[in-house]
Amino acid sequence: MLLKENSKKPFFIVALALSFILSLLFLQRRHDLSLPRSVGQIANSVTKPKPDEKDTAPLGSKQTRLPEASIKALQNETLGVGFEKVYVINLPKRTDKLDAIRVAASVTGFNLEVIEGQNGADMSPKALPGPFKEGEMRDNIVGCWRSHMQAAHNIVNNRLSSALIFEDDADWDVSFRSQLLNFATGSQWLLNTPSGTTPHSPYGDDWDLLWLGHCALAPIETDPRRVLFENDPSTTPFVHRFNMGKIPDMSHYDNTTRIMYASDGGTCLYSYALSYRGAQKILFHLSMSYYHRPVDFGIREMCEIHSRNFRCIGVFPQMVDSHRGAGSSSKDSDISHGEEKDRKKGFSYNIVRSTRLNVGHLIDGKIDEVESQWPGEVPEMEDNIKISFREKFQD
């Protein structure tokens, strides 16, 4: 029997209400499953800088503490720690690397979307922006270049305001989410965010690239501004820092100070964030225009050629670096192949309390058992971090 139109409405309303309630329950359950208890515990155990009880900065001064809306955006898992998406670049054949970084992300409390890494040998020469140098590593360099171009392409194609990008061997400190809160405070100040305002991005507006993971990152020599994070328990001690390129002069700071600055670019792309505008510019200069070098060289040039108006914000020591797992060292890189060695235990460059090395403890919620790579050489996790903002160097 057919029902009259008005007799359908009560059933429709009840069904809609029931669907809404079930959706809320599902989302709540999903949230409970996807954010392990250890994430919140670690975020609370790492003392973040305490803002003054009220903002006493003079009118027209720069932001020195995060607005509440920025903090909420950084703590919202669905926004990807302050970005619309978090991507990982992964070759389909490297399922081992994808498994490892997915677990690391899961215990940190954010989701990853995979960008399939490209095989340079499969690419048509007509698709290249220039004649990449022939040699043993040529196909790997081309594949790496195109994989990072695909990340920029996805941002533009999906009209994302920003995205965070990882390579699949990346590692970070167990306090990564707390580090991002501090990084956002510093980037808003470096981007001249007016005090008392809320930018569209929790990291401030008018940036193109935030370089979180690298193997060297130079400051702009003509810009002396620095944000200092003193007594930071996640700062790698001097003797354990490993970099391959130009880095800031750290002789003015003690062993536990991390700094942020406007950057002229660096080397290695373990992790970085791109804004929509930044992704557009990278595609224009490194894919649409003449180009034929490794991709990190090109992104460094984006930062150092100031006429391109490409704003880069950097941090040193880096917040993200590469992991070297236990087993054969031949597994380390998909671009180059060094001397093969058998490694009994994995390690990560420049990361104090490695998420990958502590995954077992984090899965079990045993944050008291989280281990440093250099026990006794760094502050305890609960020690206070002091933030200061320097317009120029001060003794």
HELIX and SHEET records of a PDB file:
HELIX    1   1 GLU A    5  SER A   34  1                                  30    
HELIX    2   2 ARG A   37  SER A   45  1                                   9    
HELIX    3   3 GLU A   68  GLN A   75  1                                   8    
HELIX    4   4 GLU A   77  LEU A   79  5                                   3    
HELIX    5   5 THR A   95  THR A  108  1                                  14    
HELIX    6   6 GLY A  120  ASP A  122  5                                   3    
HELIX    7   7 PRO A  125  ALA A  127  5                                   3    
HELIX    8   8 ARG A  138  ASN A  157  1                                  20    
HELIX    9   9 PHE A  176  LEU A  190  1                                  15    
HELIX   10  10 PHE A  238  HIS A  240  5                                   3    
HELIX   11  11 TYR A  276  LEU A  283  1                                   8    
HELIX   12  12 PHE A  284  MET A  288  3                                   5    
HELIX   13  13 VAL A  295  GLU A  304  1                                  10    
HELIX   14  14 HIS A  306  ARG A  308  5                                   3    
HELIX   15  15 SER A  329  LYS A  331  5                                   3    
HELIX   16  16 VAL A  359  ILE A  363  1                                   5    
HELIX   17  17 ILE A  367  GLU A  369  5                                   3    
SHEET    1   A 8 GLU A 113  GLU A 116  0                                        
SHEET    2   A 8 LYS A  85  ASN A  90  1                                        
SHEET    3   A 8 SER A 162  GLU A 167  1                                        
SHEET    4   A 8 SER A 271  SER A 275 -1                                        
SHEET    5   A 8 LEU A 209  GLY A 213 -1                                        
SHEET    6   A 8 CYS A 312  PHE A 316  1                                        
SHEET    7   A 8 ARG A 258  THR A 267 -1                                        
SHEET    8   A 8 ALA A 216  PRO A 219 -1                                        
SHEET    1   B 9 GLU A 113  GLU A 116  0                                        
SHEET    2   B 9 LYS A  85  ASN A  90  1                                        
SHEET    3   B 9 SER A 162  GLU A 167  1                                        
SHEET    4   B 9 SER A 271  SER A 275 -1                                        
SHEET    5   B 9 LEU A 209  GLY A 213 -1                                        
SHEET    6   B 9 CYS A 312  PHE A 316  1                                        
SHEET    7   B 9 ARG A 258  THR A 267 -1                                        
SHEET    8   B 9 ARG A 226  GLU A 230 -1                                        
SHEET    9   B 9 LYS A 386  ARG A 390 -1                                        
SHEET    1   C 3 ALA A 170  TRP A 172  0                                        
SHEET    2   C 3 VAL A 320  ARG A 324 -1                                        
SHEET    3   C 3 PHE A 347  SER A 348 -1                                        
SHEET    1   D 2 GLY A 327  SER A 328  0                                        
SHEET    2   D 2 ASP A 342  ARG A 343 -1                                        
END                                                                             
